[in-house]
Amino acid sequence: MELITFLVIGAFAGFAAGLFGVGGGTIIVPLLFIVFTQMGYDPDVVMHLALGTSLATIVVTSISSLMAHHKTGAVIWPVFKNLAPPMAIGCFFGAGIAGLISGLHLQIIVGLFLIWVAYTMFTGAKKAIDPTKTLPSSGQQVAAGSVIGVASAIFGIGGGSLTVPYLNRYGVVMQKAEPYRVCRRVNILR
């Protein structure tokens, strides 16, 4: 029965993520919290288990998604190279920070974050992306990647939930990058 429960959670998270444009972690973490609580896990570690399990599932989906986006030319590799390594390091530190936070406080922090995500989804959908903006310097991208990595580990989400708005702010349209636009962005970085 547990396997079916987890398969349903995964399918629902994937469906909701695709339908509403939210990261799967924003769906998976609360659902895993409920399921792990029902399974009788220690309340002090339930939130930590939900976050860690969510992040483990995101690794698999992130790799397959990256490969699919690469095939369509929708990955700006110089930006990826600036953001990904510091995100990984930031995740390491973020997981350590999350481990120091009590389960109850972590629930509150994640709950507030999810409220913020919902708010920005509804208010941010109306904002137009300015394609004339340029990407920040490599150093600023590295710093942003570090912060995004820490936040991702604490909130149990993939970095996309924070990276997409960050890149949108600098004029990168994530839905479908045109090859010309990608080349233009890459040339700006040189």
N, C-alpha and C positions, 0 to 999 in steps of 0.2 A: 504493500500500500504506500510505503514511503516513496518508492521509486516513482509511482504514478503521481504523487503529490509534487515531487520535484520536477518531473517532466511537465506537468501543468503549469507550474510557476515559471519555468523556462520559456514555454510556448507563449504564455500570457505576456511575459516581460518582452519577448521579442516582438509580438504582435503590437503591444501598446507602444513600444519604442518606435516601431515603424509608422504607426498610425499618428501618434502625437508628437513625434520628433524628440522624445526625451531619451536620455540614456537608460539602458536596461537596469543599471544599478539603482536608479531612483524607484524602480518597481520591485526589484529583487530584494533589496535590503529590508523594507518593511514586511514583505511577505515571508521572508526567511525568519525574521524576528518572531512573527506570529507562529510559524510552524515549529521553530526550535523551542519556543516557550511551551507550546502544546505537547512537544515530545518530552518535556520535563528537564531540559537542560538548566543548569544553575543560572538564576536570573542575573548574577553578576557578570557572566560571560556570554550571555545570549547575544547581546548587541555586537560584541567582538567577533563571535562566530558568524553572524550575519554579514558583517563587513568583510571579513576575510574570505568567506565563501563567495560572496558577490565578486570580489576582486579576482578570485581564481577563475570564475566563469568568464569574466571580461577579457582575460588574457587570450582565451581561445577565440572569442568573437572578434577581438581587435585584430588578431593576426589575419583571420580570413577576410575581414572587412578591408584591411590595408591592402591585401593582395588584389581584391576586387577593384578598389579605387585606383590602384596602380595601373591595372589593365586599361582603365578608361582615361588615364592621364590626369587624374584628379588629385595627385599628391604633389605638393610643392616640396621636393626633396631637400633643398637647402634649409627650409623652415623646419622640416621634420628633424634634420640633423641638429639644429639648434635647440629644439624643444624636447626631443625624446630622451637623450641621456640625462639632462637635469631632472626631467620628470621621474625617471627611474630612481635616481638618487633621492629626490624629494619624497617618493613613495616609501623608500626605506625609512627615512626619518619620520614621515607621517605615521607609518605603522607603529613606530616606537612611541610616538606621542599618544596615539590612540590607545596603546597598551597601558599608558600611565593614567588614563582617564577612567573613572568609574563607569560601570555599565549604565547607571541612571543618567549621569551627566552626558555620556555619549549619546543616549537616546534623545536628550533635549537638544544637543548640538545638531545631530542629524535631522531631527524634526524641524528645527528652525531653518536649516539649510534647504530642506525639501519645500518648506513654505516659500522661501526666497526663490527657488527654482520655479515653482508654480507662478509666483507673481511676475517674474521676469519673462516667463513664457507668454503670459497674457498681455503684458505691457510691451514687451520687446518685439512681438510679432508685427507691430504697426510701424516700427522704425525702419527706414530705408537704409541700405548699405551704400556708403559713398565710395564708388570704385576709384575715385581720384586720390584717395589716401594712399600713403606708402607704408610699408611694413616698418616696424621699429628696428633699431640696430640689432646685430647679432647678440650683443651683450644684454640688451633688454629682453630679447627672446629667451636667452638662457635663464635670466632671472625669473621671467614669467613661467618658464617650464618648471623651475624649482618649486615655486609657490603652488602651481597647479598640481604637481606631484604630491606635495605634502597634503593638500586639500583632498585629492583623490583618495589617498589612503585613509584619511580620517573619516571621510564621508562614504567610503565604500563604492565609489563610482569610477567609471572610466574617465580619463582626462578629457574626453571629447565634450563632456557637459560644460566644461570651463574653457577648453581650447577653442571651440567653435565661436562662442561669443567674443573671445579675445581676438581671434583673427577677423571676425566680422567687423569689429571696431576699427580695424585697419583696412577695410575695403575688400577683404577676401570673401567671395561668395562661395559657400561650401556645397550648395546643392549640386551644381554641375559645372566644374571649372572648364572653361573653353581653353583649348591649347594655346591660343594667342595670349589670353589673359595669364595663363600659367607661365608662359615664357616671359611675359612682361614683368611679372612679379619676381621671377628668378633673376632677370637682368638687373632689377633694382637692388638686389642683394649683393651684386658683384661690385 
